[in-house]
Amino acid sequence: MGQRLFFSVGEPSGDLHASNLIRSIQQISPSTTFRGLGGSRMIQAGLELDYDLTTLAVMGFAEVLPKLREFFRVADLAESCFARGDVDGVVLVDFPGFNWHIAKRAKKYNIPVFYYLPPQLWAWGGWRVKKLRRNVDHVLCNLPFEAPWFHERKVKAHYVGHPFYDAVAQQPLDIRFIDKWKDNKKIQVSVLPGSRDHEVHTIWPLQLEVIRRLAAKHPNAQFLIAALKDSHALWCRSQLQGADAKLPIHIFAGKTSEILELSDCSLMKSGSVSLELMARGKPAAVLYHLSEFTFWMAKMLVRCKSMSLPNMMSEEVVFPEFLSHGALNSASARKSIEQVTIEMSKLISDNEYRAGQRQKLQRLASQFAKPGASNQAARFIMTKLLTPDEGTLPIDQDSPNVVTKTNRAA
């Protein structure tokens, strides 16, 4: 008889990575069953869905508060499943604010807990290591410096690699689309407005202002907007009023990889897509915006100097970052728009600079942009469920054992 695994996944990107993990586990143990909290991709992979948690995906302290009651109701739903004895193991993916509660409730019933795509405690919330050590049995690390950091703090951790590269390797490119939009006479700029509704509504107006300025200065530039889904694409189009309708903007849904492959450079919101940009060697600038409350809370809690994962992996900044806060017309937002416009203008017009940035990314990708995380994580989880080991795991000898001086948490 197979194992019965409960998943708790609250992000669209986590839904993708968890679906690949489920498929990898199925290859090892076809009789294992899956249920829990996730999204549509996990359902397609074989999850029996108890609640679509990806519909609650939010980021930031101010954004979470209105949904607290619903979060606790869903946590109660998960605990009822644990109490009935229907679960042999729990797999958490990202979404730490909520998944802390799932981990704690699972441990009440002595259910093994695995954290895949763990919270970045080395960047923020280092004091929560005790909570992690108490409620999580094994942390499956995705960044090369994480396992040593966790081991120093007596947390069982194992480096498996980042599942984003599994997704990139498995996703065939739409060659017809690429052939149609390939244009060697223009500089192709990909624009990534984010994966959550509230991110798109916040970031796209700022990105649109940057595009207005760049289009006026660089008539040879064309802007390809990579929306995650149709509703995002429709909303972005709805904001093109008056003169904006004549800008060289083309908006697409579900074509992110193709657009990145086409592009010479990118304007993006910070997120896991930065790993694909790194893998494809595409230079980019990061524009990020927070509410005033979230910004000041982050200033007190965050100990990491970068928002983008490739910057955290590297000894140098490979994606220049520009963070603003407050209202979309605040002085902070205006300053970030000016700064990111200067950086993007340089990427568009300076071929030598763009090539240099591309070489940095290619060197970094040669070290870390390797598929296989889903299979490694699947083997680890199933081995631990079948032959539990209470000892501390050694650091994976195949993974780098170095924490970068620039980005390591204080």
Secondary structure, 3 states (H helix, E strand, C coil): CCCEEEEEECCHHHHHHHHHHHHHHHHHCCCCEEEEEECHHHHHHCEEEEEEHHHHCCCCHHHHHHHHHHHHHHHHHHHHHHHCCCCCEEEEECCHHHHHHHHHHHHCCCCCEEEECCCCCCCECHHHHHHHHHHCCEEEECCCCHHHHHHHCCCCEEECCCCHHHHHHHCCCCHHHHHHHCCCCCEEEEEECCCCHHHHHHHHHHHHHHHHHHHHHCCCEEEEEEECCHHHHHHHHHCCCHHHHHCCEEEEECCHHHHHHHCCEEEECCCCHHHHHHHHCCCEEEEEEECHHHHHHHHHHECCCCCCHHHHHCCCCCCCEEEEECCCCCHHHHHHHHHHHHHHHHHHHCHHHHHHHHHHHHHHHHHHCCCCHHHHHHHHHHHHHHCCCCCCCCCCCCCCCCCCCCCCCC
